[in-house]
Every structure is written in C-alpha cells, then in structure tokens.
Amino acid sequence: MWRNLGANLDEHSAERTAGTLESRQLVNKSVDRDCDLKQQHFSRDNPKEEEAVHQIISDLLNNGVFMKRPGREGYSAFPKFKRDLIDSLDYKDLHKWMKEHIDLWGSIYQQEH
C-alpha cells in the first residue's frame, strides 16, 4: 500500500495507511465467514496469473453467481446496502462529469492524430 502512495508517502500517510490494515483484515475475515470459506494454504507452485483468472471466471460462470436465483438473498452481510445502485444517482452531476471527461478525452485524442 505504501508503494502505491509514491511521492505522497510521508509519515502521516504511512501511519494512516498502516492503521487501516487491521480493519481490512476484519472485513476480509467477515467476507470469508459469510462465504463459508476456510483458510487455505497455497504452495509455491501457484499457476500462472492468466490460468488463475480463467479458473476464477470459470468458477463464477459455472456456479451462476451472477444469475438471480430464488431463495438466494444477496448482500445478507450488508442489510442497508441498496439493491439499485443507480437509485440515488444525480443525473445532472453525471451529465456534467461525462461532458467534462468527453471534452478532455476528445482533446487528448485529437492531439495524438
């Protein structure tokens, strides 16, 4: 995490980042518990990254995790999590953000060609 701070790494940011480690571990353990995962120990013979990604994709698709299934309640660990992620979206703010970025990206693209 400190490496990602780059030039912004100083004593304050390092301390703040280190302070989040315990919280992150608690969240990870909670998610593992909710998913009924047991801790696994991996050998050094890990497959190549591409193979691992293909395996994860295959597992997700084969188990139908993105399909709505009767009796499977999503977000049980997050009861206040809104099901409709765009419910509170401010369309005016979105339009403004898109316009600014389209103009920016357009000017960058035009400079390259």
Buried (B, 14 or more C-beta within 10 A) or exposed (E): EEEEEEEEBEEEEBEEBEEEEEEEEEEEEEEEEEEEEEEEEEEEEEEEEEEEEEEEEEEEEEEEEEEEEEEEEEEEEEEEEEEEEEEEEEEEEEEEEEEEEEEEEEEEEEEEE
